[in-house]
């Protein structure tokens, strides 16, 4: 049970960090009219992978979304 709670807490912390990093990036990038899609997968990827996750989400948005 403790391992499940630890894993859940790690996931929540990473998603919170991703959420903050996501909105900070959107705030700064709005100057040059760049926006990222907002969803839980993006938050988790950015939180779990850090800067490479942010770049991955950005490139995915540029290449595959209109």
URGI-V519187 format. One record per residue. PHI is phi in degrees with one decimal (* if undefined). NEAR is the number of other ideal C-beta (glycine too) atoms within 8 Angstrom. D_LAST is the distance of its C-alpha to the last C-alpha in Angstrom with 1 decimal. Layout:
phi=PHI near=NEAR d_last=D_LAST
phi=PHI near=NEAR d_last=D_LAST
This chain:
phi=* near=4 d_last=43.5
phi=-65.0 near=5 d_last=43.3
phi=-65.8 near=6 d_last=41.0
phi=-65.5 near=7 d_last=38.5
phi=-66.3 near=8 d_last=38.7
phi=-63.4 near=8 d_last=38.3
phi=-65.3 near=8 d_last=35.1
phi=-64.0 near=8 d_last=33.8
phi=-63.7 near=8 d_last=34.6
phi=-59.5 near=8 d_last=33.0
phi=-62.9 near=9 d_last=29.7
phi=-65.5 near=8 d_last=29.9
phi=-61.5 near=9 d_last=30.7
phi=-65.5 near=11 d_last=27.8
phi=-67.7 near=12 d_last=25.4
phi=-65.3 near=9 d_last=27.1
phi=-62.6 near=10 d_last=26.7
phi=-63.3 near=16 d_last=23.0
phi=-61.8 near=10 d_last=22.6
phi=-66.2 near=8 d_last=24.5
phi=-64.4 near=11 d_last=22.8
phi=-61.3 near=14 d_last=19.3
phi=-72.1 near=8 d_last=20.4
phi=-66.0 near=8 d_last=22.3
phi=-63.2 near=11 d_last=19.4
phi=-62.5 near=10 d_last=17.3
phi=-65.3 near=7 d_last=20.4
phi=-70.9 near=7 d_last=21.1
phi=-75.4 near=10 d_last=17.6
phi=-65.8 near=9 d_last=17.2
phi=-62.2 near=5 d_last=19.6
phi=-106.5 near=5 d_last=17.2
phi=62.2 near=5 d_last=14.2
phi=-113.0 near=7 d_last=12.5
phi=-135.7 near=7 d_last=11.7
phi=-108.5 near=12 d_last=11.5
phi=-70.3 near=8 d_last=10.9
phi=-100.3 near=5 d_last=14.5
phi=-159.9 near=6 d_last=16.3
phi=-66.4 near=6 d_last=19.6
phi=-64.4 near=6 d_last=18.3
phi=-61.3 near=13 d_last=16.8
phi=-60.3 near=12 d_last=20.1
phi=-67.8 near=12 d_last=22.2
phi=-61.7 near=12 d_last=20.6
phi=-65.8 near=15 d_last=20.9
phi=-67.7 near=16 d_last=24.4
phi=-77.3 near=9 d_last=25.6
phi=-100.3 near=10 d_last=24.4
phi=76.2 near=8 d_last=24.5
phi=-62.0 near=6 d_last=23.0
phi=-59.8 near=7 d_last=21.9
phi=-66.2 near=13 d_last=20.0
phi=-62.8 near=13 d_last=18.3
phi=-64.4 near=8 d_last=17.3
phi=-61.8 near=10 d_last=16.2
phi=-63.6 near=13 d_last=13.9
phi=-63.1 near=11 d_last=12.6
phi=-64.3 near=8 d_last=12.1
phi=-61.5 near=9 d_last=10.6
phi=-65.4 near=10 d_last=7.8
phi=-70.2 near=7 d_last=7.6
phi=-83.4 near=6 d_last=8.1
phi=-114.5 near=5 d_last=6.7
phi=-108.4 near=7 d_last=3.8
phi=-69.7 near=1 d_last=0.0
